[in-house]
Amino acid sequence: MATRRHFLRSLFAAGATLPALKSDALSRILPAVRHTGGRSATQVAADEDFWREIQAAFDIDRGMINLNNGGVAPSPRVVNAAFQRYLAVSNQAPAITMWGWIEPEIEAVRRRLAANLITRNASEALEIVQLGLPLQRGDEVLTTTQDYPRMITTWKQRERRDGIVLKQITFPVPPPSQEDLARRIEAAITPRTKVIHFCHITNLTGQIFPVKQICQLGRSRGIEVIVDGAHAYAHFPFTHDELDCDYYGTSLHKWLTAPIGTGFLYVRRAKIAKIWPMMAAPPEMNENIRKFEEIGTHPAANHNAIVEALDFLDGIGPERKAARLRFLRDRWAKRLEKLLTPYDPAQSCGLASFTPGQLDVGKLTTFLFDRHRIIVTPIAHPEFNCLRITPNVYTTLAEIDRFSDVMEDVLRKGLPTS
């Protein structure tokens, strides 16, 4: 049987024309970075020559203006190339090439993600903790009315199954301050509160919560605190020390632009043993984060290509990326106003929402795509209606301005009747 090294060498030699072997995304980024001249991230955010190089690293249809990168974002060529490479190798003799060669490389990915558990998305990551925490009848879980619907559905299933109590607090959009958010959560705590679950940044309006303050509040009272970071990771820079959390789940196919179906879960080491895995693992894995990856056969190419997505982010620079996203946000938001998202950089980044007055957000979303090929996200929430706008680093100023022009026109004239 051919050795792994010989097989890979022969495969790539035979397939040298594959797009996976011709990606130049990182080579385009690095020269651009070298020419930033020591300027601040805010200064580089407005340098269109720099961002033109980043935009060129993506193969996308410019006939559409995609302002829904918060749902799932396209990957740059370098990530797609890696994914295709791993997929091609996996497909040769999967029992060996996927299970034996490609899958073990997940440990290199884990090291790059600071030893976190690799999952398929934030929902899976969070549900591992939600469904695995030991809770008793009458125990209270505290969350907000603006948390992600799937996570709320999960807690409601535990209400039906286990007799726990779900309590949801409200908060205005935008709120007066992060301190106000922390006070609302603290005021809702009772002696029965066992879990606090909240978003690092909400998927509805892009409100950033004071994570460390809430985590330390919960820990001081013996309350488990779960942080939903689906829209935070690779969106704006932060460190684990700045969060001081015990449980953190996120998706990587949003702001990191990793392959679709990738995410991770962080669990503080001392907490691993108490969480039951969703799929059975042997008792000798009780304290091993990998017990949560006992999900049966699954593709390896997706998670291995995360490394290239991390390299792409590092090539741009997380601070530069966040500054650019805020620059694009401000460009459309200050024209349309009626923002439900604070401008304060401590409370928001590239994800923002605005209310289009009395216009039906569903019909408006359909109009924008059917007439102008502009993709946005309608939010029909019991407390407010809005459009969520999420550009990314490949978004051009011309696309932002086109969206703003169309929106100003429809806000002035209303939706056409035919």
N, C-alpha and C positions, 0 to 999 in steps of 0.2 A: 504494500500500500504506500502511496506517495506520502512523503512527510508534509506537515503543514506548510513549512516554508517553501518547499519545492512546488507544492500545489498552488499556493498564492502567487508565486513568481510566474508560473506558467499561465495561470488564469489571466493575470493582469497584462502579460505580454501579448496574449492572444486577443485581449479586448482593449487594446490601447486606444481605440477610437471611441470608446464609451465616453459620454459626457462626464461621467464621474471622474475621469482622469484628466479633464481639461478645464476644471474650474479655476477661475482666477480671482475669486471674490476677495480672499485675504490679501493677495498681492496688490489689488486695487486699493484696499483700505489703508494698508501700512504706509505707502508713499503719501497719501492724503494726511495721515496723522503726523508724519514727519514735518509737514509744512504748516502745522498749526502755530509754530513760532512761539510756544510758551504762553499763548493767549488763554484766557479763562474759558470755562465751558460756556458761559453766557455769551461771550464774544464769538466763539466758534458756532454757536447755535444759529447765528445769522449769516454765516459764511456759505453762500450757495455753491461755490466751487468745491468746498469740502464735501457737502452733502450730495452733490451731483455724483461724486465717486461712489458714495454709499448706495445711492439709488441705482447705479449701474450694476451693482452686485446682485440684483434681483431680476428674474425673468417673469414679468407679469404683464397682463393685458392692460395697456394704458387706455384702452377704449372704455374701461370702467374706472370709476373713482371709488376705491375701497376705503370707507371710513368706519368699518366694523372690524378692526384688527383686535378688538377686545374679546371677540368670540373665539376666533382662531386666526392666526396670521400666516401668510405665506413664508416659506423658508428661503433664505438666500441660496444661490447656486452651490456654494461650498457645502452647505448642509445637505441639500438634495443629492449632491455628488457622493457624499459619504454614505448616505442612506442607500443609494443604488448600489454602491460598492459592497456594503455589508449584505444587502439582499441577494446580490448575485452570488456571493460566496456561500451564503446560507442555503441557497437553492440547489447547490451541486449534489450534496449528499447530507441532508439536514441532520440525520442522527449523529454525524461526525462534524460536519462543517458548521452547523448552527449550534447544536448542543455542546460539542466538544471544543470548538475553536472560537466562535463569535460570542456565545453567551457568557463565558468566563470573563470576557473583557468588560462586563458590567462593573467589575470591581474598580477598574480605572475610572469609569464614569462616576462611581460612588465617591472615589477620592476627590475628584474635581468638584463634586457637590457637597464636600465636607462630610462624607460618610452618612448621607441620608439614604432613606429607602427609596428606590425607584418605583414609581407607580405609573399608571396610564393617564391620569389626569388628577385635578384637585379633588373632584368628587370622590373618586376611589380613595385617595389619601385621607380625606376627612372622614369618610364613612367607616374606614378601618377603626378610627378612634371612637366615633359616635356609637357604633354598634359593638365595639369591643370593651368599652368602659363598663365595669360592674356598677349597676345602679339598682336601687330598690324602689318598690311601689311608694309613691308620695315624694320621692326625690325631685327637686326642681332644677330645670335647665333654663338658664337665662340667655336670651338672644334678642335681636331687634327685628322689627317688621321689615327691614331692608336687607336682611341676609339672603343668601342665594336660595332660590326655591327648592332645589334638590336637597339642600342641607336641612331646611325646615321640614320637608317631607320625611326625611330620615328620622328626625326627632318625633314627628307625629306618629310614625310607625311604632317607635318605642313607647309612646303614650298608649297606643292601642294594645301593644304586646305586653308591656311590662308595668303599665300603670304609673309611669313617671308623669310629671307635670311640666309642660312647656309654657314659659312666660316670655312674651315679646314686648319690648319697650319701643316707643316711637321717639323720633327726633326730627326737628325741622330741617329743611334743605334750602340753603346751606345752614348749618348750625352756627350759633354765635361764636363757638370756640371748641377746641379739643377738650378743654377742661369741662365744658358743659356736657360733652359726651360721656366722659368718665363719671361725672356726678350723677347722670341719669342711670348708669349701670349700678353704681354704688347704692343709690336710693332704692333700687329694685331688689337688692339682696335680702333674703330672709334666712332664718336658721335652717331652712330646708334646701337652700341653694347648694347644689353639688357641682354644677358645671356652668361656666360662662363661655359662650360661643359667639364670636363676632368676626367681622371682616377687617383685615389689615387696611384694605381700600375697597369700598363698596363697588359692586358691578353696575349699580344703577346711576350714581352721580359722580363716582370717583372721589368720595370723601375718605380721607386718610384718618384712621383712628389712632389715639395715643396708646400704642400696643404695650410698651413697657409699663406704663402707669397702671393699666388694667390688669396685666399679668401679675404685677407685684401686689396689687390689691387683692386678687384672687388667692395668691399664694399665702398671703398674711392671714387669710381666713380659712385655709384648708380647702379651697375651691379649685377644681380643675379648670384650666383655661385653654380653650382650643382656638387657634387663630387660622382663619381662612385667608390664605395669601394668594388666591388664584390670580389676582390681577396685579400683584405687587412685585414678584420676583422678576428681575431684569427690566422692570418698568422704571424704577428709580432706585438709587443705591441705598443699601442699609446693611448692617451686620447683625449677626445673631445676638451679640452683646447689647446692641441697641434695642433689641426686642425683649430679651430675657424670657422667652416663652418656653413652655414644655412640649407643646404640640403645634406643628405648623405644616399645613398642606398647601401645595400649589400646583398649577399647570405650567408646563414648559413650552407648549405649542401656542401660547399667546405672545407675551412680550419678549421671551427669549428667542422666538422663531425657530424652535426645535421641531423635529418631525411630529406630526399629528399623533396623539396617543401617548404623550410622555408627560410625566410629572414627578414630584417627589413628596415624601413625608418625612419630617423631622420629629423624632420622639426623644425627649431627654432620657439618657441611658437608664437612670433610676426608675423611669416610668414604664419601660418596655415590658417587664414581666407581668404587670397588672392588666395589660390590654390583650384581650382575646383576639386572635387573628380571624378574619372573616372566613378563610378556608383553613382547614385543619393543618396543624403542624405538630411534630412530635414534641414531647415534654422537654427533651434535651435542648430544644431551641427557644425555650421560654424567655430567655434574656437576650436573644439574638434578634436584631432588627430585621434579619432576613426571613424570619418566620412569617412576615406579612407578604412575602413574595412567593409563597407556596400557592400559586394560582394555576398550575398545570402548564401545558405547552402554550407558548406565546412567541411572537416574533422577537428576534434579538436585534435586528437592524435598527429599529426605531430608537431604542435607548442608547445604542452605541454611538449614533450620530449626534447625540447631545453634546459631545465634546467639541465638535466643530461649531455648534451654535454658541457654546461658551467662548471659543476662540474668536468668533465673529464679534461678540459683545465686547470682549477685551480689546479687540482691534479698534473698535470705535471709541471705547471708554465709557463706562456707566454714567459718569457725571455729564459727559458731552451728550449722551443719548437723552438723559432726563431733561437737560436744558433745551435740547432741540424739540422734544415733545411738548414742553411748556411753551416754547416759542410758537409752534404750530397751533396749539390750543388758543393762545392769546390772539393770534391773527384772525381766526374766525369768530371767537367768542366776543371780542370787543366790537365787532360789527353787528352781531345779532343780539347781544345783551340777553336779558331774561335768564341769566345763568343760574343753575341750581347747584353749582360747584364753586367753592371759594377759590379766589386767585392766590391766596397765601400758599407759597411753595411747601410749607410744612404740612398743608392739608390737602394738596392735590398735585397732579402731574398731567399726563397726556390724555387721560380719560375724563371727559366732562359732558354734562348734559344741560340742555336748555329747554324751556317750555315754549312751544309755538303758539301761545295764546289759546284761542278757541278751536284751532284746527285739529281734526281727528288725526292722531299720530299714525294710526295704521294706514289710512288713506294717503297721508302725506308721504310715508315711506314708500308706498307703492308708486305714487306719482314720481318721486325722485328717481326711482330705478327705471320705471317704464319710459319716462320722457327724457331722462338725463343720464341714465346709467350710473347713478350715485348711490352707493350702498351705505345706509345708516341703520341704527337699531332703534326701533320704537319701544318705549317703556310705558306700559299702561299699568300703573300701580294704584292700589286703592287710595293712596294719599296724594298722588300727583301723576300727571302725564308729561312725557318729555321725549326728546330725541337724544340718544347717546352717540357721541362722536368720538371715534378713536383712530386717529391717523397713526402712522408708524414712520420709521426712519426713511423708508423709500417714498413716502408721500411728498409730492412737489408743492411749491408755493402756488403754482398755476392751478393745481387740483383743489387746494384749499380755497383759493379765490373764486374758482368756478362754483364750488359749493355755496360759498357766501353770497355770490351774485344771484344764484337761483333762489336761495332761501329769502334774501331780501325782497326779491320780486314777488314770491308767493305770499310772504307775510303782508306785503302791501296790497296785493290784488286778490288774494285768496286762491283756493284750488279751483282749477277750471271745472266746469260742470260736465264737460264731455271730452 
